[in-house]
Amino acid sequence: MNNSNTHNKRIAKMTFASVYPMYVEKVEKKGRTKEELHQVIEWLTDFDDQKLQELMEENVTFETFFQRASLNPNVHLITGVICGYRVEEIEDPLTQQVRYLDKLVDELAKGRKMEKILRGS
C-alpha cells in the first residue's frame, strides 16, 4: 500500500471513542447488535466490555488503543479490500491494524456469519 505518512499519522491520532459510535451505527443499521460488535472487537484486541469503556473514557488514540491490545494470533487471516486497499498489503502496521478492525466491522454489517468473521476461533 503506497500510503502517505500524513494519512498514517492522521489515523494514529484519531481517537477510538470518536469512531466507535460510527461502528455501532453501521452494524445496528444492518440488524446486528452492539454485543456482536463487542465480540468482534474482543476477538481482535482481547479487550472486554469494561476495558473498551475505560479506553473510551480515557479518549485514547488508535495508536494507544493498539499498543495496549493483544492482537489475535489469527489476525493474518483477515484479508480483502477495505477503503480501496487490500488489508494484507498495507505496510504501516498501525494503519493495517485499524483497517483490520474496519474490515471486521464491515463483515459484521454485511451479515457475514460470526464464525467466519472470527476466523474459525
Rosetta silent file (secondary structure, phi, psi, omega in degrees, C-alpha in Angstrom):
SEQUENCE: MNNSNTHNKRIAKMTFASVYPMYVEKVEKKGRTKEELHQVIEWLTDFDDQKLQELMEENVTFETFFQRASLNPNVHLITGVICGYRVEEIEDPLTQQVRYLDKLVDELAKGRKMEKILRGS
SCORE:     score description
SCORE:     0.000 S_00000001
   1 L     0.000  122.164  179.408    0.000    0.000    0.000 S_00000001
   2 L   -91.578   81.000 -173.863    1.507    3.263   -1.076 S_00000001
   3 L  -107.278  142.819 -177.543    0.058    5.342    1.734 S_00000001
   4 L   -74.791  149.797  177.023    1.241    8.781    2.753 S_00000001
   5 H   -60.160  -36.048  178.928    2.916    9.388    6.063 S_00000001
   6 H   -61.884  -44.219  178.970    0.364   12.149    6.717 S_00000001
   7 H   -61.104  -45.394 -179.957   -2.504    9.688    6.301 S_00000001
   8 H   -62.379  -41.281  178.721   -0.875    7.218    8.708 S_00000001
   9 H   -65.457  -38.678  179.072   -0.304    9.952   11.292 S_00000001
  10 H   -62.730  -43.516  177.881   -3.919   11.105   10.975 S_00000001
  11 H   -62.860  -44.127 -178.929   -5.159    7.572   11.648 S_00000001
  12 H   -59.088  -35.294 -175.202   -2.789    7.197   14.619 S_00000001
  13 H   -89.892   -9.096  175.902   -4.118   10.383   16.236 S_00000001
  14 L   -67.449  145.238  178.635   -7.834    9.606   15.752 S_00000001
  15 E   -92.158  144.506  177.331   -9.495    8.520   18.966 S_00000001
  16 H   -60.492  -40.048 -178.404  -11.233    5.187   19.251 S_00000001
  17 H   -62.088  -27.704 -179.972  -14.106    6.898   21.085 S_00000001
  18 H   -77.408  -26.121 -177.673  -14.747    9.169   18.088 S_00000001
  19 H   -94.724  -29.721 -176.342  -15.056    6.232   15.673 S_00000001
  20 H   -51.637  -47.636  179.648  -16.838    3.752   17.955 S_00000001
  21 H   -58.918  -31.109  177.678  -20.326    5.337   17.588 S_00000001
  22 H   -70.310  -37.135  175.089  -19.987    5.009   13.806 S_00000001
  23 H   -61.290  -48.055 -179.188  -19.158    1.317   14.187 S_00000001
  24 H   -60.004  -48.071 -179.425  -22.243    0.830   16.375 S_00000001
  25 H   -59.465  -43.664 -177.592  -24.456    2.750   13.962 S_00000001
  26 H   -61.533  -46.166 -176.884  -23.147    0.806   10.969 S_00000001
  27 H   -74.776  -38.636 -179.495  -23.798   -2.624   12.457 S_00000001
  28 H   -67.869  -34.949  178.295  -27.128   -1.765   14.095 S_00000001
  29 H   -61.989  -26.992 -179.053  -28.422   -0.228   10.863 S_00000001
  30 L   -99.532   12.251  174.572  -27.822   -3.627    9.246 S_00000001
  31 L    87.263    8.931  175.834  -29.585   -5.581   12.007 S_00000001
  32 L   -96.418  172.192 -174.241  -26.554   -6.645   14.030 S_00000001
  33 L  -113.602  161.159  175.257  -26.047   -5.821   17.705 S_00000001
  34 H   -62.074  -34.890  178.546  -23.619   -3.842   19.814 S_00000001
  35 H   -63.139  -40.970  177.097  -22.889   -7.105   21.657 S_00000001
  36 H   -65.398  -39.683  176.303  -21.816   -8.722   18.380 S_00000001
  37 H   -58.788  -45.679 -179.910  -19.622   -5.699   17.655 S_00000001
  38 H   -63.520  -36.481  177.638  -18.004   -6.079   21.069 S_00000001
  39 H   -62.300  -41.822  178.857  -17.443   -9.781   20.404 S_00000001
  40 H   -66.144  -45.209  179.483  -15.608   -8.906   17.177 S_00000001
  41 H   -63.506  -40.648  179.698  -13.519   -6.192   18.878 S_00000001
  42 H   -66.169  -38.812  177.613  -12.663   -8.557   21.728 S_00000001
  43 H   -59.163  -43.704 -177.185  -11.605  -11.282   19.279 S_00000001
  44 H   -72.286  -44.008 -167.535   -9.241   -8.835   17.572 S_00000001
  45 H  -110.886  -17.122 -173.938   -7.863   -6.960   20.601 S_00000001
  46 L    72.859   17.557  176.125   -8.655   -9.040   23.701 S_00000001
  47 L   -90.877  122.063  175.058  -10.467   -6.006   25.215 S_00000001
  48 L   -81.149  178.579 -176.696  -13.622   -6.937   27.118 S_00000001
  49 H   -56.339  -42.946 -178.980  -16.598   -4.571   27.515 S_00000001
  50 H   -63.728  -44.377 -179.422  -15.171   -2.985   30.675 S_00000001
  51 H   -65.700  -39.694  176.534  -11.768   -2.355   29.101 S_00000001
  52 H   -58.826  -45.138  179.943  -13.395   -0.869   25.974 S_00000001
  53 H   -61.219  -43.936  178.822  -15.375    1.508   28.169 S_00000001
  54 H   -60.615  -43.787 -179.400  -12.236    2.531   30.069 S_00000001
  55 H   -64.423  -38.010  178.421  -10.365    3.195   26.830 S_00000001
  56 H   -69.227  -41.014  178.156  -13.213    5.333   25.513 S_00000001
  57 H   -64.586  -33.442  178.107  -13.433    7.309   28.766 S_00000001
  58 H   -76.987  -13.518  178.643   -9.675    7.827   28.586 S_00000001
  59 L    58.428   46.784 -177.916  -10.167    9.027   24.974 S_00000001
  60 L   -71.189  150.078  174.458   -7.186    7.024   23.713 S_00000001
  61 E   -76.978  165.855  174.744   -5.908    7.397   20.170 S_00000001
  62 H   -60.480  -33.711  178.574   -5.845    4.416   17.822 S_00000001
  63 H   -58.484  -50.254  178.734   -2.095    4.376   18.367 S_00000001
  64 H   -67.270  -41.388  179.694   -2.537    3.840   22.129 S_00000001
  65 H   -53.394  -50.456 -177.254   -5.533    1.532   21.582 S_00000001
  66 H   -79.834  -22.764  173.703   -3.487   -0.895   19.500 S_00000001
  67 H   -65.704  -34.359 -178.657   -0.348   -0.532   21.633 S_00000001
  68 H   -86.439  -12.924 -177.085   -2.394   -1.866   24.558 S_00000001
  69 L   -77.042  151.498  168.762   -4.133   -4.566   22.534 S_00000001
  70 L  -109.135   96.585 -175.009   -3.135   -8.210   22.390 S_00000001
  71 L   -64.354  141.892  177.890   -3.898   -8.980   18.773 S_00000001
  72 L   -59.037  136.981 -179.975   -5.438  -12.330   17.991 S_00000001
  73 L   -62.822  -17.967  179.277   -2.841  -14.762   16.607 S_00000001
  74 L   -93.546   14.845 -177.785   -5.170  -15.404   13.631 S_00000001
  75 H   -59.073  -29.031  179.739   -5.180  -11.738   12.592 S_00000001
  76 H   -65.019  -15.215  178.789   -3.200  -12.683    9.477 S_00000001
  77 H   -80.059   -8.271  177.217   -6.326  -14.495    8.225 S_00000001
  78 L   -79.989  113.486 -179.202   -8.092  -11.142    7.763 S_00000001
  79 L  -135.089  167.639  177.338   -7.806  -10.436    4.056 S_00000001
  80 L   118.568 -176.247 -174.524   -9.681   -8.498    1.429 S_00000001
  81 E   -99.641  133.658  173.408  -10.359   -4.935    0.396 S_00000001
  82 E  -141.470  131.678 -178.406  -11.288   -2.134    2.773 S_00000001
  83 L    54.635   32.428  176.901  -11.345    1.535    1.835 S_00000001
  84 L    83.347    4.097 -179.091   -9.949    0.595   -1.567 S_00000001
  85 E  -123.824  145.711  172.830   -6.869   -1.177   -0.233 S_00000001
  86 E   -75.048  118.755 -173.922   -6.043   -4.863    0.298 S_00000001
  87 H   -59.219  -33.941 -178.617   -5.724   -5.072    4.065 S_00000001
  88 H   -74.404  -10.774 -179.654   -2.969   -7.695    3.861 S_00000001
  89 H  -103.614    0.006  179.927   -0.819   -5.351    1.724 S_00000001
  90 L   -70.090  125.857 -173.723   -0.937   -2.292    3.998 S_00000001
  91 L   -82.967  -37.215 -179.295    2.647   -1.552    5.012 S_00000001
  92 L   -73.795  120.254 -174.649    2.168    0.690    8.058 S_00000001
  93 H   -58.295  -42.882 -179.314    1.477   -1.675   10.998 S_00000001
  94 H   -67.567  -45.082  178.030   -0.892    0.669   12.850 S_00000001
  95 H   -59.331  -40.194  178.365   -2.862    1.585    9.742 S_00000001
  96 H   -63.466  -41.628  179.653   -3.131   -2.125    8.971 S_00000001
  97 H   -63.970  -42.111  177.500   -4.447   -2.857   12.479 S_00000001
  98 H   -63.070  -41.500  179.535   -7.075   -0.113   12.201 S_00000001
  99 H   -69.519  -30.222  171.851   -8.096   -1.481    8.794 S_00000001
 100 H   -57.850  -48.342  179.428   -8.334   -4.988   10.278 S_00000001
 101 H   -61.422  -45.547  177.817  -10.903   -3.581   12.698 S_00000001
 102 H   -57.675  -42.220 -178.345  -12.687   -1.744    9.882 S_00000001
 103 H   -64.166  -43.987  179.247  -12.780   -4.956    7.839 S_00000001
 104 H   -64.182  -42.235  177.888  -14.272   -6.976   10.699 S_00000001
 105 H   -63.176  -41.955  178.141  -16.921   -4.320   11.354 S_00000001
 106 H   -60.859  -45.464  179.253  -17.713   -4.253    7.643 S_00000001
 107 H   -62.516  -40.252  177.594  -18.105   -8.038    7.538 S_00000001
 108 H   -61.794  -47.259 -179.013  -20.407   -7.910   10.572 S_00000001
 109 H   -64.440  -30.149 -179.276  -22.543   -5.204    8.971 S_00000001
 110 L   -82.053    0.955  175.245  -22.753   -7.180    5.745 S_00000001
 111 L    87.627   13.162  178.489  -24.298  -10.118    7.593 S_00000001
 112 L   -63.656  145.383 -179.610  -21.360  -12.494    7.489 S_00000001
 113 L   -65.161  141.346 -175.219  -21.667  -15.374    9.950 S_00000001
 114 H   -57.069  -41.047 -179.404  -19.870  -14.771   13.245 S_00000001
 115 H   -64.214  -27.690  175.868  -17.747  -17.944   12.975 S_00000001
 116 H   -75.568  -41.969 -179.899  -16.441  -16.698    9.606 S_00000001
 117 H   -61.840  -41.106 -177.243  -15.726  -13.200   10.963 S_00000001
 118 L   -85.447   14.270  173.158  -13.856  -14.688   13.925 S_00000001
 119 L    51.658   45.365  172.388  -11.802  -16.821   11.542 S_00000001
 120 L    74.102   10.743  179.601  -12.895  -20.153   12.998 S_00000001
 121 L  -107.478    0.000    0.000  -11.922  -19.468   16.610 S_00000001
